[in-house]
């Protein structure tokens, strides 16, 4: 036995003529996925899954008419809008397309803006792709609400665990986006649960996930949130569902792709010097501990790391004399330059500070407006007075959980200064939203386009989802 950096012990296997990665992960993952349709799931995890289903549906409805959603929907309808077989609803609409096309479009809508859920420890946003796939398969094949809840629980596990197993630093160093990889495996696991794929076929499923796992941090250069919606949601929805459908159709592959020394996880990307791969994380307490408590909600329609600064300026707002503002300073941890210089409005802190001061609130549409960011002279002038800097003291220590915080100070020309430190925003895993808070957020997003009565009916339907024998009525409720 010898030790290879980043992956733990590796044992010789004479029959295979090589060395195998340990611990073996394929069998435990296969048992977990294949057993999910009958597994005992705690009431806590069931309730969390339903909260994230509701949060995702609210995001889909709210983002329905944004450009990423419209483009994906148009593409899906042009590809298969006249499908006679395997047609399902594009969520948020009454239009139908073939299964993969419809799920792709639904997922793109779910991440059409910065309002859906995310797992900060894994850098993935699981809801749009996993929920879209689970509901589509239930609609097509007559699955009930309990199957959907189980599929979501199963999918979130793989989506959250795979990036940590590969190594967060590894992925960043090699310009591979966790955001694209995690949901591929998450959707495949959720779909396999819905399809009841047997344990001896899950190895094939994982192999086709490996071949389609993709995405790079180039999404940070995206300006219009279209490529980002694809990387974070559309890619995983399409590829993960396709992997499951391939497997169901009899496609076979490398069944030990995650364990073989010449397989995906054995590559130098994940095993070289300085690797932070953690294979144990993929299977440790699988089926006992859940990634769901590690999954965050976005309180505001902006990127996760920008949330604390947004909350800070909103809390200071009643005391701010906008006409007298001389300088706004934001101190934050992490990749502060990305949120100072972002070309995407919902990620640019200078833009967000400006529109909040000018409007007296943060508007969902305004937070996404590229036109206003570049074309509003008052906004541009105020952006020049906002500085974003790094604060090392807010960084988490090695081994500690990632956190998101900000210190916001507003200096007036008169000399008056206001300051606030926001250590967290409710919704982050360290301070999760309650069910009531998740439902209140959903009601706010759903009521604008659908009306209060329909919004309340959607909340009630998701709360009692496990009792539903079919999901068509829920899908119809969010359609317009």
FENQUI-V985506 format. One record per run of one state. SS is the DSSP state (H for helix, E for strand, C for the rest). FROM is the first residue (numbers start at 1). TO is the last residue. If there is no record, write none. Layout:
ss = {SS | SS}
from = {FROM | FROM}
to = {TO | TO}
This chain:
ss = {C | E | C | E | C | E | C | H | C | H | C | H | C | E | C | E | H | C | E | C | E | C | H | C | H | C | H | C | H | C | H | C | H | C | H | C | H | C | H | C | H | C | E | C | E | C | H | C | E | C | H | C | H | E | C | H | C | H | C | H | C | H | C | H | C | H | C | E | C | H | C | E | C | E | C | H | C | H | C | H | C | H | C | H | C}
from = {1 | 2 | 5 | 8 | 14 | 18 | 22 | 26 | 36 | 43 | 63 | 67 | 81 | 87 | 90 | 96 | 99 | 111 | 118 | 120 | 124 | 125 | 127 | 142 | 145 | 167 | 168 | 174 | 178 | 196 | 199 | 213 | 217 | 222 | 226 | 249 | 264 | 267 | 268 | 272 | 279 | 284 | 286 | 287 | 289 | 290 | 292 | 295 | 296 | 297 | 304 | 320 | 322 | 325 | 333 | 336 | 342 | 345 | 348 | 349 | 360 | 364 | 368 | 370 | 376 | 377 | 384 | 386 | 391 | 392 | 395 | 406 | 413 | 417 | 423 | 429 | 432 | 435 | 451 | 452 | 464 | 465 | 468 | 472 | 478}
to = {1 | 4 | 7 | 13 | 17 | 21 | 25 | 35 | 42 | 62 | 66 | 80 | 86 | 89 | 95 | 98 | 110 | 117 | 119 | 123 | 124 | 126 | 141 | 144 | 166 | 167 | 173 | 177 | 195 | 198 | 212 | 216 | 221 | 225 | 248 | 263 | 266 | 267 | 271 | 278 | 283 | 285 | 286 | 288 | 289 | 291 | 294 | 295 | 296 | 303 | 319 | 321 | 324 | 332 | 335 | 341 | 344 | 347 | 348 | 359 | 363 | 367 | 369 | 375 | 376 | 383 | 385 | 390 | 391 | 394 | 405 | 412 | 416 | 422 | 428 | 431 | 434 | 450 | 451 | 463 | 464 | 467 | 471 | 477 | 480}
